[in-house]
């Protein structure tokens, strides 16, 4: 498939292009933020400072990616959204995009806050830890919203209540429901592929919830 989007399709409708754009913005942003911090508070390069730098990079990446995703897809009507997502579709595995793996890695990396000496007692580290987990959760929900919209556009994978055609906010609603309640609630899942995606997100949502509870307990009661 050509790397160029078809005529009329925004370049950032492509998952790969949005990820690369967010990466291109996050790298210098993270570097500038870290440089400004060490100019004010000189520190040595240690595992702790490297971990905090990685946290800052992930937060910057997530903020840019979330902004791009919602600015591109939220204004589109149902037919336009379907056309864009089908035109920009690529082959994927069981997980929707690399952002799911990245979110899981970002969340797993937060475990370092609990085990590296000095981090768990640092207000800065704990604050960044909470933002990393929250941003990873939001990226996961938004990534699944795009994935569900693409699945539905390819073959009516979901049945939503009401006569109106589904738009991006409907798929975001579905992804948020599954992430918080592990259920599609009032939306019917119609295909095996869609059910597999919903099941995968439910497992990820359960892991997030379990991890967040353990993390908060460890931070509040060190």
C-alpha positions in Angstrom: 0.0 0.0 0.0 1.3 3.5 -0.8 2.5 5.6 2.0 0.6 8.6 0.5 -3.0 9.0 1.6 -5.7 8.9 -1.2 -7.0 12.2 -2.4 -9.3 13.9 0.1 -8.1 11.7 3.0 -6.1 13.6 5.7 -2.6 12.5 6.1 -3.1 12.1 9.8 -5.9 9.6 9.3 -3.1 7.1 9.1 -2.2 5.5 12.4 1.4 5.4 11.4 1.6 9.1 10.4 -0.1 10.2 13.6 2.4 8.1 15.7 5.4 9.4 13.8 4.2 13.0 14.0 3.7 12.6 17.8 7.1 11.1 18.0 8.7 13.9 16.1 7.2 16.5 18.4 7.7 14.5 21.7 11.4 13.9 21.2 12.5 17.6 21.1 9.8 18.6 23.7 11.1 16.0 26.1 14.7 17.0 25.6 13.9 20.7 26.1 11.9 20.0 29.3 14.6 17.8 30.7 17.3 20.4 29.8 15.3 23.2 31.4 14.9 21.1 34.6 18.6 20.3 35.0 19.5 23.9 34.4 17.4 24.9 37.4 18.1 21.8 39.4 21.5 20.3 38.5 21.3 16.5 38.6 23.6 13.6 37.7 22.7 11.1 35.0 21.5 8.1 36.9 18.9 5.4 36.4 16.4 7.6 38.3 16.9 10.6 36.1 16.8 8.5 32.9 13.5 7.0 34.1 12.0 10.5 34.8 13.2 11.6 31.3 11.4 8.6 29.8 8.2 9.5 31.7 8.4 13.1 30.3 8.9 11.8 26.8 5.9 9.4 27.1 3.6 12.2 28.5 4.6 14.5 25.6 4.0 11.8 23.0 0.7 10.8 24.5 -0.5 14.5 24.7 0.4 15.1 21.0 -1.1 11.8 19.8 -4.3 12.3 21.6 -4.7 15.8 20.3 -4.1 14.8 16.7 -6.4 11.8 16.9 -9.4 13.7 18.3 -8.8 16.8 16.1 -8.8 14.6 12.9 -11.6 12.2 13.6 -14.0 14.0 16.0 -15.4 16.5 13.5 -16.0 13.9 10.7 -19.5 12.7 10.0 -20.2 8.9 9.8 -19.7 8.4 6.0 -16.5 10.5 6.0 -15.1 8.8 9.0 -15.7 5.4 7.4 -14.1 6.5 4.2 -11.0 7.9 5.9 -10.4 4.9 8.1 -10.9 2.3 5.3 -8.6 4.3 3.0 -5.9 4.5 5.6 -6.3 0.9 6.9 -3.1 -1.2 7.2 -2.5 -4.8 8.2 -2.5 -5.3 12.0 -2.2 -8.1 14.4 -4.4 -8.9 17.3 -3.8 -5.5 18.9 -5.1 -2.5 17.0 -1.8 -0.5 16.7 1.6 -0.2 18.2 0.1 2.4 20.6 -1.5 -0.4 22.6 1.9 -2.0 23.1 3.5 1.4 23.9 0.8 2.1 26.5 1.3 -1.2 28.2 5.1 -0.6 28.3 4.6 2.9 29.6 2.4 1.6 32.4 4.7 -1.3 33.2 7.6 1.1 33.4 5.8 2.9 36.2 6.7 -0.1 38.3 10.2 1.4 38.4 8.8 4.2 40.6 8.1 1.6 43.2 11.5 -0.2 43.1 14.1 2.4 42.3 15.5 4.0 45.5 14.5 7.6 45.9 11.7 7.7 43.4 8.8 6.5 45.5 9.6 9.3 48.0 9.9 12.0 45.3 6.8 14.2 44.7 8.0 14.8 41.2 8.4 11.1 40.4 5.0 10.3 41.9 3.3 13.1 40.0 4.8 12.0 36.7 3.9 8.4 37.5 0.2 9.3 37.9 0.2 11.3 34.6 2.0 8.4 32.8 -0.7 5.9 33.9 -3.5 8.3 33.1 -2.1 9.2 29.6 -1.5 5.5 28.8 -5.1 4.7 29.7 -6.4 7.5 27.5 -4.2 6.5 24.6 -5.4 2.9 24.9 -9.1 4.0 24.9 -8.6 6.3 21.9 -6.7 3.7 20.0 -9.5 1.2 20.5 -12.0 3.8 19.5 -10.3 4.2 16.1 -10.0 0.4 15.8 -13.7 -0.1 16.5 -14.6 2.6 14.0 -12.4 0.9 11.4 -13.9 -2.5 12.1 -17.5 -1.1 11.9 -16.7 0.6 8.6 -15.4 -2.6 7.1 -18.5 -4.6 7.8 -21.1 -3.4 10.4 -19.3 -4.9 13.5 -21.4 -3.0 16.0 -25.1 -2.1 16.5 -25.6 1.2 18.3 -28.9 2.3 19.8 -30.8 5.1 18.0 -31.4 5.9 14.3 -28.3 8.2 13.8 -25.2 6.8 12.1 -22.2 6.3 14.4 -19.5 9.0 14.6 -16.2 8.9 16.4 -17.6 10.0 19.7 -19.9 6.9 19.6 -16.8 4.6 19.2 -15.0 6.5 21.9 -18.0 5.9 24.2 -17.8 2.2 23.4 -14.1 2.0 24.1 -14.5 4.0 27.4 -17.4 1.7 28.5 -15.3 -1.4 28.0 -12.3 0.2 29.7 -14.3 1.1 32.8 -17.0 -1.5 33.1 -15.6 -4.3 30.9 -18.9 -4.4 29.0 -20.2 -3.0 25.7 -23.4 -2.1 27.6 -26.1 -0.9 25.2 -24.0 -1.6 22.1 -24.3 -5.0 20.4 -21.1 -6.6 19.1 -21.9 -8.4 15.9 -18.8 -10.1 14.5 -16.2 -12.5 15.8 -13.4 -10.1 15.1 -15.1 -7.3 17.0 -15.7 -9.6 19.9 -12.1 -10.6 20.0 -11.1 -6.9 20.0 -13.6 -6.1 22.8 -12.3 -9.1 24.8 -8.7 -7.9 24.4 -9.6 -4.4 25.6 -11.5 -5.8 28.6 -8.4 -7.8 29.6 -6.2 -4.7 29.2 -8.7 -2.6 31.1 -8.7 -5.1 34.0 -4.9 -5.0 34.1 -4.9 -1.2 34.1 -7.4 -1.1 37.0 -5.5 -3.7 39.0 -2.2 -1.9 38.4 -3.5 1.6 39.2 -5.0 0.4 42.5 -1.7 -1.2 43.5 0.2 1.8 42.4 -1.9 4.3 44.4 -1.7 2.1 47.5 2.1 2.0 47.2 2.4 5.7 46.7 0.0 6.7 49.5 1.3 4.2 52.0 5.0 3.7 51.3 
